[in-house]
Amino acid sequence: MTAFHLAPQLAADTVPVGDLALCRVLLMDDARFPWAILVPRRAGLTELHQLEPADGLLVWQETLRCGAVLAGFGSKINTGALGNMVRQLHLHVVARVEGDAAWPGPVWGSGPRQPYPAAVAAARVAQLAAGLGLAR
């Protein structure tokens, strides 16, 4: 069995939050949008339909939990699994606010990423971790 490894681009563009039962939770390092990425810790997956049925249910439950936490940061939650740029299976959960930098379009390709200042990233990670019940 192959070990799970996080795709290099995901590692480069995110800040680690912690691990749920199945998914690694990451904060997208873009201060324009409260944006989490969930990566099922299963090696070699590129598509949702490749998940075992029990893992499919668990990834959905964890996505819903993450959306509920991020709902406190915006008025609309966008959830998606694209995988065109990064093949590793991952889900985006983005809190949107009417009038944000990409509104009403998608956050993908809406301009260059604006990294969080370190203290703000740490605070956002702590908020996500606390909301998801992850020890920090």
N, CA, C and O atoms as CSV, one atom per row, in Angstrom:
chain,resi,resn,atom,element,x,y,z
A,1,MET,N,N,0.840,-1.181,0.000
A,1,MET,CA,C,0.000,0.000,0.000
A,1,MET,C,C,0.886,1.245,0.000
A,1,MET,O,O,1.857,1.326,0.751
A,2,THR,N,N,0.545,2.199,-0.837
A,2,THR,CA,C,1.297,3.443,-0.951
A,2,THR,C,C,0.865,4.406,0.144
A,2,THR,O,O,-0.317,4.489,0.478
A,3,ALA,N,N,1.825,5.131,0.699
A,3,ALA,CA,C,1.531,6.096,1.751
A,3,ALA,C,C,0.934,7.371,1.158
A,3,ALA,O,O,1.202,7.723,0.009
A,4,PHE,N,N,0.131,8.047,1.952
A,4,PHE,CA,C,-0.445,9.327,1.556
A,4,PHE,C,C,0.631,10.408,1.570
A,4,PHE,O,O,1.412,10.506,2.517
A,5,HIS,N,N,0.665,11.204,0.530
A,5,HIS,CA,C,1.536,12.373,0.451
A,5,HIS,C,C,0.715,13.524,-0.109
A,5,HIS,O,O,-0.037,13.345,-1.066
A,6,LEU,N,N,0.854,14.688,0.476
A,6,LEU,CA,C,0.156,15.871,-0.001
A,6,LEU,C,C,0.827,16.377,-1.277
A,6,LEU,O,O,2.053,16.468,-1.345
A,7,ALA,N,N,0.022,16.705,-2.281
A,7,ALA,CA,C,0.555,17.237,-3.535
A,7,ALA,C,C,1.381,18.489,-3.255
A,7,ALA,O,O,0.968,19.330,-2.456
A,8,PRO,N,N,2.533,18.627,-3.895
A,8,PRO,CA,C,3.405,19.777,-3.636
A,8,PRO,C,C,2.727,21.135,-3.822
A,8,PRO,O,O,2.982,22.059,-3.051
A,9,GLN,N,N,1.874,21.266,-4.828
A,9,GLN,CA,C,1.217,22.563,-5.044
A,9,GLN,C,C,0.250,22.877,-3.909
A,9,GLN,O,O,0.143,24.032,-3.497
A,10,LEU,N,N,-0.457,21.869,-3.395
A,10,LEU,CA,C,-1.334,22.109,-2.246
A,10,LEU,C,C,-0.512,22.520,-1.030
A,10,LEU,O,O,-0.892,23.435,-0.300
A,11,ALA,N,N,0.599,21.852,-0.814
A,11,ALA,CA,C,1.464,22.204,0.315
A,11,ALA,C,C,1.995,23.627,0.179
A,11,ALA,O,O,2.104,24.346,1.172
A,12,ALA,N,N,2.324,24.034,-1.037
A,12,ALA,CA,C,2.902,25.358,-1.257
A,12,ALA,C,C,1.890,26.487,-1.114
A,12,ALA,O,O,2.254,27.602,-0.739
A,13,ASP,N,N,0.615,26.208,-1.411
A,13,ASP,CA,C,-0.406,27.257,-1.447
A,13,ASP,C,C,-1.270,27.332,-0.198
A,13,ASP,O,O,-2.195,28.142,-0.143
A,14,THR,N,N,-0.988,26.503,0.807
A,14,THR,CA,C,-1.873,26.402,1.960
A,14,THR,C,C,-1.107,26.447,3.279
A,14,THR,O,O,0.122,26.379,3.327
A,15,VAL,N,N,-1.895,26.566,4.345
A,15,VAL,CA,C,-1.374,26.486,5.708
A,15,VAL,C,C,-2.094,25.304,6.368
A,15,VAL,O,O,-3.321,25.238,6.310
A,16,PRO,N,N,-1.367,24.367,6.993
A,16,PRO,CA,C,-2.029,23.224,7.624
A,16,PRO,C,C,-2.918,23.649,8.796
A,16,PRO,O,O,-2.554,24.516,9.591
A,17,VAL,N,N,-4.092,23.015,8.881
A,17,VAL,CA,C,-5.012,23.235,10.002
A,17,VAL,C,C,-5.006,22.015,10.915
A,17,VAL,O,O,-4.894,22.156,12.133
A,18,GLY,N,N,-5.126,20.827,10.344
A,18,GLY,CA,C,-5.124,19.598,11.125
A,18,GLY,C,C,-5.791,18.470,10.361
A,18,GLY,O,O,-6.166,18.629,9.199
A,19,ASP,N,N,-5.933,17.343,11.015
A,19,ASP,CA,C,-6.521,16.157,10.391
A,19,ASP,C,C,-7.825,15.783,11.059
A,19,ASP,O,O,-7.890,15.642,12.280
A,20,LEU,N,N,-8.876,15.620,10.247
A,20,LEU,CA,C,-10.125,15.011,10.691
A,20,LEU,C,C,-9.966,13.504,10.521
A,20,LEU,O,O,-8.871,13.035,10.211
A,21,ALA,N,N,-11.025,12.748,10.715
A,21,ALA,CA,C,-10.925,11.289,10.617
A,21,ALA,C,C,-10.388,10.841,9.259
A,21,ALA,O,O,-9.590,9.906,9.191
A,22,LEU,N,N,-10.814,11.493,8.182
A,22,LEU,CA,C,-10.362,11.118,6.844
A,22,LEU,C,C,-9.518,12.198,6.184
A,22,LEU,O,O,-8.499,11.893,5.564
A,23,CYS,N,N,-9.921,13.437,6.307
A,23,CYS,CA,C,-9.315,14.500,5.514
A,23,CYS,C,C,-8.295,15.337,6.271
A,23,CYS,O,O,-8.457,15.638,7.454
A,24,ARG,N,N,-7.251,15.701,5.562
A,24,ARG,CA,C,-6.350,16.746,6.030
A,24,ARG,C,C,-7.023,18.067,5.684
A,24,ARG,O,O,-7.486,18.260,4.560
A,25,VAL,N,N,-7.075,18.971,6.650
A,25,VAL,CA,C,-7.696,20.270,6.446
A,25,VAL,C,C,-6.589,21.310,6.286
A,25,VAL,O,O,-5.659,21.392,7.088
A,26,LEU,N,N,-6.722,22.094,5.228
A,26,LEU,CA,C,-5.743,23.124,4.907
A,26,LEU,C,C,-6.460,24.463,4.742
A,26,LEU,O,O,-7.602,24.506,4.284
A,27,LEU,N,N,-5.803,25.535,5.109
A,27,LEU,CA,C,-6.297,26.877,4.845
A,27,LEU,C,C,-5.624,27.374,3.576
A,27,LEU,O,O,-4.396,27.419,3.508
A,28,MET,N,N,-6.404,27.745,2.573
A,28,MET,CA,C,-5.827,28.334,1.369
A,28,MET,C,C,-5.206,29.660,1.764
A,28,MET,O,O,-5.855,30.496,2.392
A,29,ASP,N,N,-3.963,29.847,1.400
A,29,ASP,CA,C,-3.241,31.055,1.803
A,29,ASP,C,C,-3.574,32.206,0.856
A,29,ASP,O,O,-2.734,32.681,0.092
A,30,ASP,N,N,-4.842,32.636,0.939
A,30,ASP,CA,C,-5.331,33.758,0.140
A,30,ASP,C,C,-6.267,34.562,1.020
A,30,ASP,O,O,-7.405,34.158,1.262
A,31,ALA,N,N,-5.791,35.695,1.497
A,31,ALA,CA,C,-6.535,36.503,2.464
A,31,ALA,C,C,-7.809,37.106,1.882
A,31,ALA,O,O,-8.611,37.664,2.630
A,32,ARG,N,N,-8.015,37.011,0.587
A,32,ARG,CA,C,-9.228,37.563,-0.015
A,32,ARG,C,C,-10.457,36.722,0.286
A,32,ARG,O,O,-11.580,37.224,0.243
A,33,PHE,N,N,-10.250,35.434,0.593
A,33,PHE,CA,C,-11.379,34.520,0.773
A,33,PHE,C,C,-11.117,33.561,1.935
A,33,PHE,O,O,-10.043,32.960,1.988
A,34,PRO,N,N,-12.053,33.398,2.860
A,34,PRO,CA,C,-11.945,32.314,3.846
A,34,PRO,C,C,-12.165,30.995,3.091
A,34,PRO,O,O,-13.266,30.734,2.607
A,35,TRP,N,N,-11.120,30.169,2.991
A,35,TRP,CA,C,-11.128,29.070,2.024
A,35,TRP,C,C,-10.382,27.892,2.618
A,35,TRP,O,O,-9.185,27.973,2.894
A,36,ALA,N,N,-11.092,26.810,2.810
A,36,ALA,CA,C,-10.473,25.583,3.311
A,36,ALA,C,C,-10.404,24.561,2.188
A,36,ALA,O,O,-11.221,24.565,1.267
A,37,ILE,N,N,-9.420,23.695,2.285
A,37,ILE,CA,C,-9.272,22.587,1.352
A,37,ILE,C,C,-9.200,21.310,2.177
A,37,ILE,O,O,-8.431,21.218,3.134
A,38,LEU,N,N,-10.007,20.329,1.798
A,38,LEU,CA,C,-10.008,19.033,2.462
A,38,LEU,C,C,-9.409,18.005,1.510
A,38,LEU,O,O,-9.835,17.887,0.361
A,39,VAL,N,N,-8.426,17.268,1.993
A,39,VAL,CA,C,-7.736,16.274,1.173
A,39,VAL,C,C,-7.881,14.913,1.854
A,39,VAL,O,O,-7.290,14.689,2.910
A,40,PRO,N,N,-8.662,13.999,1.263
A,40,PRO,CA,C,-8.743,12.660,1.854
A,40,PRO,C,C,-7.351,12.031,1.908
A,40,PRO,O,O,-6.614,12.039,0.922
A,41,ARG,N,N,-7.005,11.490,3.068
A,41,ARG,CA,C,-5.673,10.903,3.250
A,41,ARG,C,C,-5.659,9.456,2.744
A,41,ARG,O,O,-5.471,8.506,3.504
A,42,ARG,N,N,-5.863,9.332,1.447
A,42,ARG,CA,C,-5.794,8.051,0.753
A,42,ARG,C,C,-4.890,8.249,-0.455
A,42,ARG,O,O,-5.084,9.181,-1.236
A,43,ALA,N,N,-3.920,7.390,-0.606
A,43,ALA,CA,C,-2.941,7.519,-1.684
A,43,ALA,C,C,-3.571,7.270,-3.047
A,43,ALA,O,O,-4.421,6.394,-3.209
A,44,GLY,N,N,-3.134,8.058,-4.019
A,44,GLY,CA,C,-3.456,7.794,-5.411
A,44,GLY,C,C,-4.827,8.213,-5.900
A,44,GLY,O,O,-5.153,7.953,-7.058
A,45,LEU,N,N,-5.650,8.850,-5.075
A,45,LEU,CA,C,-6.994,9.218,-5.511
A,45,LEU,C,C,-6.971,10.523,-6.301
A,45,LEU,O,O,-6.290,11.481,-5.933
A,46,THR,N,N,-7.730,10.539,-7.394
A,46,THR,CA,C,-7.881,11.752,-8.187
A,46,THR,C,C,-9.345,12.159,-8.342
A,46,THR,O,O,-9.624,13.301,-8.708
A,47,GLU,N,N,-10.275,11.261,-8.076
A,47,GLU,CA,C,-11.700,11.511,-8.302
A,47,GLU,C,C,-12.531,11.034,-7.115
A,47,GLU,O,O,-12.158,10.079,-6.434
A,48,LEU,N,N,-13.662,11.703,-6.870
A,48,LEU,CA,C,-14.549,11.319,-5.764
A,48,LEU,C,C,-15.058,9.888,-5.904
A,48,LEU,O,O,-15.171,9.173,-4.908
A,49,HIS,N,N,-15.365,9.463,-7.126
A,49,HIS,CA,C,-15.928,8.123,-7.305
A,49,HIS,C,C,-14.929,7.007,-6.979
A,49,HIS,O,O,-15.310,5.839,-6.908
A,50,GLN,N,N,-13.668,7.357,-6.782
A,50,GLN,CA,C,-12.670,6.350,-6.410
A,50,GLN,C,C,-12.684,6.037,-4.917
A,50,GLN,O,O,-12.062,5.068,-4.482
A,51,LEU,N,N,-13.388,6.847,-4.130
A,51,LEU,CA,C,-13.463,6.595,-2.691
A,51,LEU,C,C,-14.272,5.333,-2.409
A,51,LEU,O,O,-15.251,5.048,-3.098
A,52,GLU,N,N,-13.864,4.592,-1.409
A,52,GLU,CA,C,-14.688,3.491,-0.919
A,52,GLU,C,C,-15.992,4.103,-0.388
A,52,GLU,O,O,-15.977,5.250,0.058
A,53,PRO,N,N,-17.109,3.381,-0.420
A,53,PRO,CA,C,-18.384,3.961,0.015
A,53,PRO,C,C,-18.337,4.592,1.416
A,53,PRO,O,O,-18.879,5.678,1.619
A,54,ALA,N,N,-17.706,3.932,2.361
A,54,ALA,CA,C,-17.639,4.494,3.714
A,54,ALA,C,C,-16.829,5.787,3.730
A,54,ALA,O,O,-17.174,6.727,4.447
A,55,ASP,N,N,-15.746,5.840,2.939
A,55,ASP,CA,C,-14.946,7.058,2.853
A,55,ASP,C,C,-15.718,8.169,2.139
A,55,ASP,O,O,-15.571,9.342,2.480
A,56,GLY,N,N,-16.532,7.809,1.158
A,56,GLY,CA,C,-17.349,8.805,0.470
A,56,GLY,C,C,-18.305,9.492,1.428
A,56,GLY,O,O,-18.479,10.710,1.382
A,57,LEU,N,N,-18.920,8.707,2.293
A,57,LEU,CA,C,-19.821,9.274,3.308
A,57,LEU,C,C,-19.036,10.159,4.272
A,57,LEU,O,O,-19.485,11.251,4.622
A,58,LEU,N,N,-17.884,9.697,4.695
A,58,LEU,CA,C,-17.076,10.448,5.646
A,58,LEU,C,C,-16.564,11.759,5.040
A,58,LEU,O,O,-16.572,12.788,5.717
A,59,VAL,N,N,-16.123,11.742,3.788
A,59,VAL,CA,C,-15.645,12.983,3.168
A,59,VAL,C,C,-16.795,13.986,3.058
A,59,VAL,O,O,-16.589,15.188,3.226
A,60,TRP,N,N,-17.994,13.499,2.781
A,60,TRP,CA,C,-19.141,14.401,2.698
A,60,TRP,C,C,-19.460,14.992,4.078
A,60,TRP,O,O,-19.716,16.190,4.199
A,61,GLN,N,N,-19.442,14.149,5.114
A,61,GLN,CA,C,-19.698,14.646,6.470
A,61,GLN,C,C,-18.660,15.692,6.877
A,61,GLN,O,O,-19.006,16.710,7.476
A,62,GLU,N,N,-17.411,15.448,6.557
A,62,GLU,CA,C,-16.352,16.392,6.912
A,62,GLU,C,C,-16.469,17.686,6.105
A,62,GLU,O,O,-16.162,18.765,6.612
A,63,THR,N,N,-16.908,17.581,4.857
A,63,THR,CA,C,-17.136,18.771,4.037
A,63,THR,C,C,-18.263,19.608,4.619
A,63,THR,O,O,-18.162,20.833,4.681
A,64,LEU,N,N,-19.332,18.953,5.046
A,64,LEU,CA,C,-20.443,19.672,5.672
A,64,LEU,C,C,-19.997,20.365,6.960
A,64,LEU,O,O,-20.374,21.510,7.208
A,65,ARG,N,N,-19.204,19.683,7.774
A,65,ARG,CA,C,-18.680,20.291,9.008
A,65,ARG,C,C,-17.863,21.526,8.691
A,65,ARG,O,O,-18.013,22.563,9.338
A,66,CYS,N,N,-17.008,21.418,7.707
A,66,CYS,CA,C,-16.150,22.543,7.329
A,66,CYS,C,C,-16.999,23.700,6.807
A,66,CYS,O,O,-16.735,24.855,7.141
A,67,GLY,N,N,-17.991,23.412,6.009
A,67,GLY,CA,C,-18.888,24.450,5.508
A,67,GLY,C,C,-19.622,25.154,6.628
A,67,GLY,O,O,-19.802,26.371,6.587
A,68,ALA,N,N,-20.048,24.396,7.633
A,68,ALA,CA,C,-20.742,25.001,8.772
A,68,ALA,C,C,-19.822,25.961,9.527
A,68,ALA,O,O,-20.262,27.022,9.971
A,69,VAL,N,N,-18.562,25.598,9.672
A,69,VAL,CA,C,-17.606,26.483,10.348
A,69,VAL,C,C,-17.367,27.730,9.503
A,69,VAL,O,O,-17.387,28.844,10.026
A,70,LEU,N,N,-17.144,27.556,8.217
A,70,LEU,CA,C,-16.863,28.697,7.348
A,70,LEU,C,C,-18.074,29.592,7.139
A,70,LEU,O,O,-17.918,30.748,6.745
A,71,ALA,N,N,-19.272,29.089,7.393
A,71,ALA,CA,C,-20.477,29.913,7.250
A,71,ALA,C,C,-20.414,31.145,8.147
A,71,ALA,O,O,-21.057,32.154,7.861
A,72,GLY,N,N,-19.647,31.068,9.226
A,72,GLY,CA,C,-19.472,32.221,10.096
A,72,GLY,C,C,-18.627,33.323,9.483
A,72,GLY,O,O,-18.542,34.414,10.046
A,73,PHE,N,N,-17.998,33.062,8.340
A,73,PHE,CA,C,-17.120,34.035,7.691
A,73,PHE,C,C,-17.720,34.646,6.427
A,73,PHE,O,O,-17.134,35.555,5.839
A,74,GLY,N,N,-18.873,34.160,6.010
A,74,GLY,CA,C,-19.451,34.659,4.769
A,74,GLY,C,C,-20.942,34.431,4.724
A,74,GLY,O,O,-21.537,33.916,5.670
A,75,SER,N,N,-21.545,34.822,3.601
A,75,SER,CA,C,-22.990,34.673,3.451
A,75,SER,C,C,-23.359,33.547,2.487
A,75,SER,O,O,-24.534,33.202,2.366
A,76,LYS,N,N,-22.375,32.973,1.804
A,76,LYS,CA,C,-22.599,31.895,0.842
A,76,LYS,C,C,-21.400,30.966,0.869
A,76,LYS,O,O,-20.257,31.423,0.841
A,77,ILE,N,N,-21.652,29.673,0.922
A,77,ILE,CA,C,-20.572,28.685,0.896
A,77,ILE,C,C,-20.536,28.033,-0.476
A,77,ILE,O,O,-21.542,27.500,-0.945
A,78,ASN,N,N,-19.372,28.077,-1.121
A,78,ASN,CA,C,-19.151,27.384,-2.388
A,78,ASN,C,C,-18.301,26.151,-2.102
A,78,ASN,O,O,-17.279,26.236,-1.421
A,79,THR,N,N,-18.726,25.010,-2.624
A,79,THR,CA,C,-17.997,23.757,-2.427
A,79,THR,C,C,-17.742,23.141,-3.797
A,79,THR,O,O,-18.642,23.086,-4.635
A,80,GLY,N,N,-16.516,22.677,-4.023
A,80,GLY,CA,C,-16.221,22.070,-5.306
A,80,GLY,C,C,-15.004,21.175,-5.264
A,80,GLY,O,O,-14.137,21.308,-4.401
A,81,ALA,N,N,-14.958,20.260,-6.217
A,81,ALA,CA,C,-13.810,19.373,-6.411
A,81,ALA,C,C,-13.468,19.430,-7.889
A,81,ALA,O,O,-14.113,18.767,-8.701
A,82,LEU,N,N,-12.453,20.219,-8.249
A,82,LEU,CA,C,-12.126,20.408,-9.660
A,82,LEU,C,C,-11.004,19.495,-10.113
A,82,LEU,O,O,-11.208,18.651,-10.986
A,83,GLY,N,N,-9.838,19.647,-9.541
A,83,GLY,CA,C,-8.728,18.756,-9.860
A,83,GLY,C,C,-8.115,18.931,-11.228
A,83,GLY,O,O,-7.404,18.037,-11.688
A,84,ASN,N,N,-8.356,20.040,-11.898
A,84,ASN,CA,C,-7.742,20.238,-13.206
A,84,ASN,C,C,-6.273,20.631,-13.091
A,84,ASN,O,O,-5.450,20.189,-13.894
A,85,MET,N,N,-5.941,21.446,-12.113
A,85,MET,CA,C,-4.561,21.906,-11.924
A,85,MET,C,C,-3.784,20.974,-10.994
A,85,MET,O,O,-2.618,20.670,-11.246
A,86,VAL,N,N,-4.426,20.528,-9.932
A,86,VAL,CA,C,-3.821,19.597,-8.968
A,86,VAL,C,C,-4.643,18.317,-9.039
A,86,VAL,O,O,-5.820,18.304,-8.677
A,87,ARG,N,N,-4.025,17.254,-9.500
A,87,ARG,CA,C,-4.765,16.009,-9.741
A,87,ARG,C,C,-5.194,15.303,-8.462
A,87,ARG,O,O,-6.202,14.597,-8.463
A,88,GLN,N,N,-4.459,15.475,-7.378
A,88,GLN,CA,C,-4.806,14.799,-6.127
A,88,GLN,C,C,-6.223,15.197,-5.711
A,88,GLN,O,O,-6.576,16.376,-5.754
A,89,LEU,N,N,-7.027,14.222,-5.311
A,89,LEU,CA,C,-8.394,14.495,-4.878
A,89,LEU,C,C,-8.384,15.466,-3.704
A,89,LEU,O,O,-7.741,15.220,-2.683
A,90,HIS,N,N,-9.099,16.561,-3.860
A,90,HIS,CA,C,-9.251,17.549,-2.790
A,90,HIS,C,C,-10.539,18.319,-3.033
A,90,HIS,O,O,-10.994,18.457,-4.168
A,91,LEU,N,N,-11.118,18.816,-1.949
A,91,LEU,CA,C,-12.357,19.577,-2.030
A,91,LEU,C,C,-12.126,20.981,-1.504
A,91,LEU,O,O,-11.468,21.178,-0.483
A,92,HIS,N,N,-12.675,21.950,-2.215
A,92,HIS,CA,C,-12.586,23.344,-1.820
A,92,HIS,C,C,-13.883,23.717,-1.104
A,92,HIS,O,O,-14.970,23.375,-1.569
A,93,VAL,N,N,-13.772,24.406,0.011
A,93,VAL,CA,C,-14.925,24.934,0.733
A,93,VAL,C,C,-14.599,26.410,0.968
A,93,VAL,O,O,-13.694,26.749,1.730
A,94,VAL,N,N,-15.358,27.278,0.294
A,94,VAL,CA,C,-15.029,28.707,0.278
A,94,VAL,C,C,-16.203,29.514,0.804
A,94,VAL,O,O,-17.331,29.362,0.333
A,95,ALA,N,N,-15.937,30.369,1.776
A,95,ALA,CA,C,-16.951,31.304,2.267
A,95,ALA,C,C,-16.907,32.539,1.371
A,95,ALA,O,O,-15.859,33.165,1.211
A,96,ARG,N,N,-18.037,32.877,0.798
A,96,ARG,CA,C,-18.123,34.036,-0.093
A,96,ARG,C,C,-18.943,35.132,0.571
A,96,ARG,O,O,-19.852,34.870,1.358
A,97,VAL,N,N,-18.598,36.353,0.234
A,97,VAL,CA,C,-19.318,37.525,0.704
A,97,VAL,C,C,-19.652,38.340,-0.533
A,97,VAL,O,O,-18.775,38.605,-1.355
A,98,GLU,N,N,-20.902,38.739,-0.673
A,98,GLU,CA,C,-21.281,39.542,-1.819
A,98,GLU,C,C,-20.381,40.767,-1.897
A,98,GLU,O,O,-20.234,41.510,-0.926
A,99,GLY,N,N,-19.784,40.965,-3.065
A,99,GLY,CA,C,-18.863,42.074,-3.264
A,99,GLY,C,C,-17.407,41.722,-3.008
A,99,GLY,O,O,-16.544,42.596,-3.100
A,100,ASP,N,N,-17.103,40.446,-2.683
A,100,ASP,CA,C,-15.704,40.075,-2.473
A,100,ASP,C,C,-14.924,40.209,-3.783
A,100,ASP,O,O,-15.502,40.534,-4.821
A,101,ALA,N,N,-13.640,39.964,-3.737
A,101,ALA,CA,C,-12.745,40.229,-4.873
A,101,ALA,C,C,-13.121,39.492,-6.150
A,101,ALA,O,O,-12.704,39.914,-7.228
A,102,ALA,N,N,-13.884,38.418,-6.077
A,102,ALA,CA,C,-14.248,37.658,-7.271
A,102,ALA,C,C,-15.758,37.673,-7.541
A,102,ALA,O,O,-16.206,37.117,-8.544
A,103,TRP,N,N,-16.525,38.287,-6.682
A,103,TRP,CA,C,-17.990,38.218,-6.769
A,103,TRP,C,C,-18.476,38.785,-8.098
A,103,TRP,O,O,-17.955,39.809,-8.540
A,104,PRO,N,N,-19.441,38.170,-8.743
A,104,PRO,CA,C,-20.135,36.941,-8.401
A,104,PRO,C,C,-19.513,35.712,-9.045
A,104,PRO,O,O,-20.084,34.623,-8.981
A,105,GLY,N,N,-18.354,35.873,-9.660
A,105,GLY,CA,C,-17.694,34.770,-10.349
A,105,GLY,C,C,-16.997,33.828,-9.386
A,105,GLY,O,O,-17.028,34.034,-8.173
A,106,PRO,N,N,-16.366,32.790,-9.932
A,106,PRO,CA,C,-15.641,31.831,-9.104
A,106,PRO,C,C,-14.338,32.429,-8.565
A,106,PRO,O,O,-13.802,33.383,-9.129
A,107,VAL,N,N,-13.846,31.865,-7.487
A,107,VAL,CA,C,-12.588,32.334,-6.904
A,107,VAL,C,C,-11.391,31.878,-7.733
A,107,VAL,O,O,-10.341,32.520,-7.704
A,108,TRP,N,N,-11.536,30.777,-8.472
A,108,TRP,CA,C,-10.434,30.254,-9.262
A,108,TRP,C,C,-10.132,31.200,-10.411
A,108,TRP,O,O,-11.033,31.599,-11.149
A,109,GLY,N,N,-8.875,31.556,-10.562
A,109,GLY,CA,C,-8.458,32.406,-11.659
A,109,GLY,C,C,-8.891,33.857,-11.520
A,109,GLY,O,O,-8.925,34.585,-12.511
A,110,SER,N,N,-9.219,34.287,-10.316
A,110,SER,CA,C,-9.724,35.648,-10.118
A,110,SER,C,C,-8.616,36.636,-9.767
A,110,SER,O,O,-8.883,37.685,-9.180
A,111,GLY,N,N,-7.410,36.316,-10.113
A,111,GLY,CA,C,-6.301,37.203,-9.805
A,111,GLY,C,C,-5.283,36.493,-8.938
A,111,GLY,O,O,-5.514,35.371,-8.486
A,112,PRO,N,N,-4.162,37.145,-8.708
A,112,PRO,CA,C,-3.123,36.501,-7.910
A,112,PRO,C,C,-3.529,36.336,-6.456
A,112,PRO,O,O,-4.219,37.172,-5.873
A,113,ARG,N,N,-3.082,35.245,-5.907
A,113,ARG,CA,C,-3.309,34.946,-4.495
A,113,ARG,C,C,-2.661,36.042,-3.655
A,113,ARG,O,O,-1.574,36.521,-3.976
A,114,GLN,N,N,-3.340,36.434,-2.574
A,114,GLN,CA,C,-2.796,37.424,-1.642
A,114,GLN,C,C,-2.570,36.740,-0.296
A,114,GLN,O,O,-3.499,36.623,0.503
A,115,PRO,N,N,-1.344,36.288,-0.041
A,115,PRO,CA,C,-1.078,35.535,1.191
A,115,PRO,C,C,-1.461,36.314,2.448
A,115,PRO,O,O,-1.372,37.541,2.501
A,116,TYR,N,N,-1.885,35.562,3.447
A,116,TYR,CA,C,-2.213,36.137,4.748
A,116,TYR,C,C,-0.940,36.656,5.419
A,116,TYR,O,O,0.125,36.058,5.262
A,117,PRO,N,N,-1.037,37.754,6.161
A,117,PRO,CA,C,0.044,38.070,7.099
A,117,PRO,C,C,0.113,36.919,8.119
A,117,PRO,O,O,-0.914,36.324,8.441
A,118,ALA,N,N,1.288,36.610,8.616
A,118,ALA,CA,C,1.483,35.442,9.485
A,118,ALA,C,C,0.522,35.414,10.667
A,118,ALA,O,O,-0.057,34.367,10.959
A,119,ALA,N,N,0.342,36.527,11.346
A,119,ALA,CA,C,-0.526,36.557,12.534
A,119,ALA,C,C,-1.992,36.309,12.162
A,119,ALA,O,O,-2.722,35.654,12.906
A,120,VAL,N,N,-2.412,36.827,11.025
A,120,VAL,CA,C,-3.795,36.629,10.581
A,120,VAL,C,C,-4.010,35.168,10.172
A,120,VAL,O,O,-5.048,34.580,10.475
A,121,ALA,N,N,-3.025,34.591,9.485
A,121,ALA,CA,C,-3.121,33.167,9.122
A,121,ALA,C,C,-3.219,32.303,10.365
A,121,ALA,O,O,-4.035,31.382,10.420
A,122,ALA,N,N,-2.395,32.589,11.364
A,122,ALA,CA,C,-2.421,31.811,12.610
A,122,ALA,C,C,-3.782,31.919,13.284
A,122,ALA,O,O,-4.302,30.926,13.793
A,123,ALA,N,N,-4.358,33.108,13.293
A,123,ALA,CA,C,-5.676,33.298,13.912
A,123,ALA,C,C,-6.754,32.549,13.135
A,123,ALA,O,O,-7.632,31.932,13.739
A,124,ARG,N,N,-6.700,32.594,11.801
A,124,ARG,CA,C,-7.704,31.901,10.987
A,124,ARG,C,C,-7.578,30.391,11.154
A,124,ARG,O,O,-8.586,29.690,11.237
A,125,VAL,N,N,-6.348,29.888,11.204
A,125,VAL,CA,C,-6.120,28.455,11.438
A,125,VAL,C,C,-6.695,28.058,12.795
A,125,VAL,O,O,-7.357,27.026,12.908
A,126,ALA,N,N,-6.452,28.859,13.814
A,126,ALA,CA,C,-6.977,28.561,15.155
A,126,ALA,C,C,-8.500,28.552,15.152
A,126,ALA,O,O,-9.111,27.701,15.798
A,127,GLN,N,N,-9.124,29.486,14.433
A,127,GLN,CA,C,-10.588,29.526,14.351
A,127,GLN,C,C,-11.128,28.275,13.664
A,127,GLN,O,O,-12.086,27.668,14.142
A,128,LEU,N,N,-10.527,27.895,12.560
A,128,LEU,CA,C,-10.971,26.693,11.851
A,128,LEU,C,C,-10.775,25.447,12.709
A,128,LEU,O,O,-11.671,24.611,12.824
A,129,ALA,N,N,-9.593,25.337,13.307
A,129,ALA,CA,C,-9.305,24.165,14.134
A,129,ALA,C,C,-10.299,24.067,15.290
A,129,ALA,O,O,-10.825,22.988,15.563
A,130,ALA,N,N,-10.558,25.172,15.962
A,130,ALA,CA,C,-11.501,25.167,17.082
A,130,ALA,C,C,-12.907,24.788,16.614
A,130,ALA,O,O,-13.585,23.983,17.253
A,131,GLY,N,N,-13.336,25.367,15.503
A,131,GLY,CA,C,-14.663,25.063,14.979
A,131,GLY,C,C,-14.832,23.622,14.568
A,131,GLY,O,O,-15.929,23.071,14.654
A,132,LEU,N,N,-13.753,23.006,14.121
A,132,LEU,CA,C,-13.790,21.600,13.690
A,132,LEU,C,C,-13.455,20.638,14.830
A,132,LEU,O,O,-13.481,19.420,14.651
A,133,GLY,N,N,-13.142,21.194,15.999
A,133,GLY,CA,C,-12.802,20.332,17.149
A,133,GLY,C,C,-11.447,19.692,17.046
A,133,GLY,O,O,-11.228,18.603,17.576
A,134,LEU,N,N,-10.519,20.362,16.361
A,134,LEU,CA,C,-9.171,19.840,16.221
A,134,LEU,C,C,-8.280,20.443,17.298
A,134,LEU,O,O,-8.322,21.649,17.543
A,135,ALA,N,N,-7.478,19.607,17.937
A,135,ALA,CA,C,-6.547,20.090,18.951
A,135,ALA,C,C,-5.430,20.843,18.264
A,135,ALA,O,O,-4.976,20.443,17.192
A,136,ARG,N,N,-4.989,21.915,18.862
A,136,ARG,CA,C,-3.863,22.690,18.312
A,136,ARG,C,C,-2.742,22.738,19.311
A,136,ARG,O,O,-1.702,23.340,19.043
